[in-house]
Amino acid sequence: MRRTNGFTLIEVAISIAILGVALATLVSLQSGYLRSAANDKNLVKASLVGQYMLAIVEADDNFPNPGKSEKELLPVLEKLGYFEDYPEADKLRRDFEGWRLRREITNIGMPPIESALRKIVLEIIWGDAQNESYTLTYFIKSPDLPAADPDDPATAGSADDPSGSGVGEEDDSAGDPGDEEG
């Protein structure tokens, strides 16, 4: 005689297998979310550090010289005073252990402003994977470069060209090289 209530051994084994696959999927999704959250936290920290460093460069009266460098980030932050007046400075220092800083400063390749404008690229790296870095690009003008005067047409845009770029202005003093009158 056969019992009709309850589950057979095969039914129980199949349900356990289905639950196992579902749990394994959930655990892998959760670990992916945790990695993503940690990466996002590092992106925010790298962004704040990069902006702090660029603010110091901008406030400095010395115009940065072109060049490349790569070094550990922690000693750079110590030198800049990043941890001063921070109540949990030791914890924050540990967070930046192993992080690196790549810096590249180049002249802008435009002859009229080549020596008056520099491009600064900071890359803050906290791991070995491609997505474990943050890059900031910033342009800084020389302190010797005069500020634009809105009343001076030489430094400010005209009514036809508010940007002051000269794009769109026509120069009638020189004829078209293909135009020769005879």
Phi, psi and omega in degrees: 000140186251139178276142181255348178260149181100180183246149176278166181297323179294318179297319179293318180296318179294318180294323177293321178295318178296316177297321179297316178296318180296316180294320179297320178296315180297320180294318180292323176296317180297318180294325175296319178295321179294318177297318180296318179295319178295319179295319178297321178298318178293324176298317180295315179298317180295321178297315180295318179296316180298317178295322177299314182295320179291327176296323178292319178298317181293325181281341181287140179282343180276129178283126185293140179277147177298147178160173179236148174204155172220130182206171176293140184285322186303312178296327178295315179295322177300314182297325181279353180078027184296329186265357181296142177061024177252121187299327181249048185298322181296318178296317181294322177299317179297325179298330184264003179295132179087352179285150180236159178233124170251132180229133176226124178242125181228155171286154175278134185277043178239109189312318183294331184240013187307314183269356183258354184221135180235147175257126179246124177242118176250129173239121180255124188240130179240000180203189182260344181286159183297326183269014180254050176206162180224131183242131174242138175240133186218144176246134181230139179263155179294141176296341179281344181284124181293149177288153179292134178256118183297340180270351182259115182297338180287331182249349181242165180286155176269178180295326179282331183225083184298341181283341181075014185277343183087353179285131179096348179278142178253139179249107182275351185289328179251127180287167176295133183302336178275351183265109174236126179264140185239000000 
